[in-house]
């Protein structure tokens, strides 16, 4: 239980610092600043990762539910789906595979060339 | 007045709990069935929509009643810093090349997606939403709201991008001779974020490490570049 409180305070603190960073510098959403700050504090062991691990793993496993309300918003766009649904799915399909192919082939090339050097 | 706010609290409780329960039900079922396409997020949405229609609840009512869930989005993104911390050691020697590769690839695909959407549909709001579909949901939704996209479309596009990569990614990559676990992890993490990564994480530790690294790097890169890039592209086209 103490570890849960520790984790909540740690994440809350990082989010607060993130909000401050957004107010000061702009650029990134507060939550992303918070994420980077969280990583840095963990890396320099200012936060104890062994106390946080369990709670964070639970959060990562269950966070999907937080996105359901935004997704339900599709209810207001039936017209759009009816008219353009297929095209939208096509675009998503094409660009997802292009990105996957690009990154995969590129990094595979790096792996291959570093193997021939060895 | 007092009565009214009590009602509001009660409604919030009911809607938030119902949403959570439905999600947990599908989450448990998926764990049991082990089917990738049995996505709890997608299925919950598909069950909730008819429920709202039957009970005549508007999306605005539903959304304001599930505020607590929406407010957890920000801390959820912060929590993603943990896997990033865990995998930083893994790529100590290669982070520069990985960062460069992911930055360039993400930018190329944002450009491609924006042009493709504008060419086929000419709807800027949709172009913004779709160009943000490869990043993890909390980041994608935060960005789409910032840039004037449509968060419902973004949420849907993100789930679809995740499912495509999770279901077809590994076999497609093997087919085009991308066989290194690191390359597969990076590719699927970049294109299909947490959903793809969670699926391939079962294959090997390297898949998991490079996948989560890639999804987090891609999210940060997209968050940094898209607020400049997307409005610029749309200006160029229109």
HADDOCK unambig.tbl for C-alpha pairs under 7 A between the chains (distance, minus, plus):
assign (segid A and resid 11 and name CA) (segid B and resid 75 and name CA) 6.43 0.50 0.50
assign (segid A and resid 11 and name CA) (segid B and resid 78 and name CA) 6.43 0.50 0.50
assign (segid A and resid 11 and name CA) (segid B and resid 79 and name CA) 6.84 0.50 0.50
assign (segid A and resid 15 and name CA) (segid B and resid 75 and name CA) 6.70 0.50 0.50
assign (segid A and resid 15 and name CA) (segid B and resid 78 and name CA) 6.71 0.50 0.50
assign (segid A and resid 27 and name CA) (segid B and resid 224 and name CA) 6.66 0.50 0.50
assign (segid A and resid 28 and name CA) (segid B and resid 223 and name CA) 6.19 0.50 0.50
assign (segid A and resid 28 and name CA) (segid B and resid 224 and name CA) 6.29 0.50 0.50
assign (segid A and resid 29 and name CA) (segid B and resid 142 and name CA) 6.96 0.50 0.50
assign (segid A and resid 31 and name CA) (segid B and resid 74 and name CA) 5.16 0.50 0.50
assign (segid A and resid 31 and name CA) (segid B and resid 75 and name CA) 6.92 0.50 0.50
assign (segid A and resid 31 and name CA) (segid B and resid 77 and name CA) 5.80 0.50 0.50
assign (segid A and resid 31 and name CA) (segid B and resid 78 and name CA) 5.77 0.50 0.50
assign (segid A and resid 32 and name CA) (segid B and resid 77 and name CA) 6.59 0.50 0.50
assign (segid A and resid 32 and name CA) (segid B and resid 78 and name CA) 6.60 0.50 0.50
assign (segid A and resid 34 and name CA) (segid B and resid 78 and name CA) 5.33 0.50 0.50
assign (segid A and resid 35 and name CA) (segid B and resid 77 and name CA) 6.26 0.50 0.50
assign (segid A and resid 35 and name CA) (segid B and resid 78 and name CA) 3.89 0.50 0.50
assign (segid A and resid 35 and name CA) (segid B and resid 79 and name CA) 6.58 0.50 0.50
assign (segid A and resid 35 and name CA) (segid B and resid 80 and name CA) 6.40 0.50 0.50
assign (segid A and resid 35 and name CA) (segid B and resid 81 and name CA) 4.74 0.50 0.50
assign (segid A and resid 36 and name CA) (segid B and resid 81 and name CA) 6.24 0.50 0.50
assign (segid A and resid 38 and name CA) (segid B and resid 78 and name CA) 6.69 0.50 0.50
assign (segid A and resid 38 and name CA) (segid B and resid 81 and name CA) 5.67 0.50 0.50
assign (segid A and resid 39 and name CA) (segid B and resid 81 and name CA) 4.82 0.50 0.50
assign (segid A and resid 39 and name CA) (segid B and resid 82 and name CA) 6.22 0.50 0.50
assign (segid A and resid 39 and name CA) (segid B and resid 84 and name CA) 6.67 0.50 0.50
assign (segid A and resid 39 and name CA) (segid B and resid 85 and name CA) 5.17 0.50 0.50
assign (segid A and resid 42 and name CA) (segid B and resid 85 and name CA) 6.67 0.50 0.50
assign (segid A and resid 43 and name CA) (segid B and resid 85 and name CA) 6.21 0.50 0.50
assign (segid A and resid 56 and name CA) (segid B and resid 79 and name CA) 6.26 0.50 0.50
assign (segid A and resid 63 and name CA) (segid B and resid 76 and name CA) 6.58 0.50 0.50
assign (segid A and resid 64 and name CA) (segid B and resid 41 and name CA) 6.28 0.50 0.50
assign (segid A and resid 65 and name CA) (segid B and resid 20 and name CA) 6.31 0.50 0.50
assign (segid A and resid 65 and name CA) (segid B and resid 23 and name CA) 6.09 0.50 0.50
assign (segid A and resid 65 and name CA) (segid B and resid 41 and name CA) 6.68 0.50 0.50
assign (segid A and resid 66 and name CA) (segid B and resid 69 and name CA) 4.80 0.50 0.50
assign (segid A and resid 66 and name CA) (segid B and resid 70 and name CA) 5.68 0.50 0.50
assign (segid A and resid 66 and name CA) (segid B and resid 72 and name CA) 6.55 0.50 0.50
assign (segid A and resid 66 and name CA) (segid B and resid 73 and name CA) 6.26 0.50 0.50
assign (segid A and resid 68 and name CA) (segid B and resid 41 and name CA) 5.96 0.50 0.50
assign (segid A and resid 68 and name CA) (segid B and resid 44 and name CA) 6.92 0.50 0.50
assign (segid A and resid 68 and name CA) (segid B and resid 45 and name CA) 6.09 0.50 0.50
assign (segid A and resid 69 and name CA) (segid B and resid 63 and name CA) 6.05 0.50 0.50
assign (segid A and resid 69 and name CA) (segid B and resid 66 and name CA) 6.79 0.50 0.50
assign (segid A and resid 70 and name CA) (segid B and resid 151 and name CA) 6.49 0.50 0.50
assign (segid A and resid 70 and name CA) (segid B and resid 152 and name CA) 5.47 0.50 0.50
assign (segid A and resid 70 and name CA) (segid B and resid 155 and name CA) 6.68 0.50 0.50
assign (segid A and resid 71 and name CA) (segid B and resid 45 and name CA) 6.36 0.50 0.50
assign (segid A and resid 71 and name CA) (segid B and resid 152 and name CA) 4.94 0.50 0.50
assign (segid A and resid 71 and name CA) (segid B and resid 155 and name CA) 5.31 0.50 0.50
assign (segid A and resid 71 and name CA) (segid B and resid 156 and name CA) 6.16 0.50 0.50
assign (segid A and resid 72 and name CA) (segid B and resid 45 and name CA) 5.33 0.50 0.50
assign (segid A and resid 72 and name CA) (segid B and resid 49 and name CA) 6.34 0.50 0.50
assign (segid A and resid 72 and name CA) (segid B and resid 152 and name CA) 6.94 0.50 0.50
assign (segid A and resid 73 and name CA) (segid B and resid 59 and name CA) 6.23 0.50 0.50
assign (segid A and resid 73 and name CA) (segid B and resid 152 and name CA) 4.90 0.50 0.50
assign (segid A and resid 74 and name CA) (segid B and resid 152 and name CA) 5.14 0.50 0.50
assign (segid A and resid 74 and name CA) (segid B and resid 153 and name CA) 6.56 0.50 0.50
assign (segid A and resid 75 and name CA) (segid B and resid 49 and name CA) 6.49 0.50 0.50
assign (segid A and resid 75 and name CA) (segid B and resid 59 and name CA) 6.98 0.50 0.50
assign (segid A and resid 91 and name CA) (segid B and resid 117 and name CA) 6.92 0.50 0.50
assign (segid A and resid 92 and name CA) (segid B and resid 130 and name CA) 6.94 0.50 0.50
assign (segid A and resid 92 and name CA) (segid B and resid 157 and name CA) 6.66 0.50 0.50
assign (segid A and resid 92 and name CA) (segid B and resid 161 and name CA) 6.32 0.50 0.50
assign (segid A and resid 93 and name CA) (segid B and resid 161 and name CA) 6.92 0.50 0.50
assign (segid A and resid 95 and name CA) (segid B and resid 109 and name CA) 6.50 0.50 0.50
assign (segid A and resid 95 and name CA) (segid B and resid 113 and name CA) 6.17 0.50 0.50
assign (segid A and resid 96 and name CA) (segid B and resid 161 and name CA) 5.97 0.50 0.50
assign (segid A and resid 96 and name CA) (segid B and resid 191 and name CA) 5.43 0.50 0.50
assign (segid A and resid 99 and name CA) (segid B and resid 105 and name CA) 6.63 0.50 0.50
assign (segid A and resid 99 and name CA) (segid B and resid 109 and name CA) 6.14 0.50 0.50
assign (segid A and resid 99 and name CA) (segid B and resid 191 and name CA) 5.71 0.50 0.50
assign (segid A and resid 100 and name CA) (segid B and resid 187 and name CA) 4.61 0.50 0.50
assign (segid A and resid 100 and name CA) (segid B and resid 188 and name CA) 5.92 0.50 0.50
assign (segid A and resid 100 and name CA) (segid B and resid 190 and name CA) 6.89 0.50 0.50
assign (segid A and resid 100 and name CA) (segid B and resid 191 and name CA) 5.35 0.50 0.50
assign (segid A and resid 101 and name CA) (segid B and resid 187 and name CA) 6.99 0.50 0.50
assign (segid A and resid 102 and name CA) (segid B and resid 105 and name CA) 6.74 0.50 0.50
assign (segid A and resid 103 and name CA) (segid B and resid 102 and name CA) 7.00 0.50 0.50
assign (segid A and resid 103 and name CA) (segid B and resid 105 and name CA) 6.53 0.50 0.50
assign (segid A and resid 103 and name CA) (segid B and resid 186 and name CA) 6.86 0.50 0.50
assign (segid A and resid 103 and name CA) (segid B and resid 187 and name CA) 4.98 0.50 0.50
assign (segid A and resid 104 and name CA) (segid B and resid 178 and name CA) 6.03 0.50 0.50
assign (segid A and resid 104 and name CA) (segid B and resid 183 and name CA) 5.07 0.50 0.50
assign (segid A and resid 104 and name CA) (segid B and resid 184 and name CA) 5.91 0.50 0.50
assign (segid A and resid 104 and name CA) (segid B and resid 186 and name CA) 6.86 0.50 0.50
assign (segid A and resid 104 and name CA) (segid B and resid 187 and name CA) 4.78 0.50 0.50
assign (segid A and resid 105 and name CA) (segid B and resid 178 and name CA) 6.01 0.50 0.50
assign (segid A and resid 107 and name CA) (segid B and resid 183 and name CA) 5.33 0.50 0.50
assign (segid A and resid 108 and name CA) (segid B and resid 178 and name CA) 5.78 0.50 0.50
assign (segid A and resid 108 and name CA) (segid B and resid 180 and name CA) 6.43 0.50 0.50
assign (segid A and resid 108 and name CA) (segid B and resid 183 and name CA) 5.53 0.50 0.50
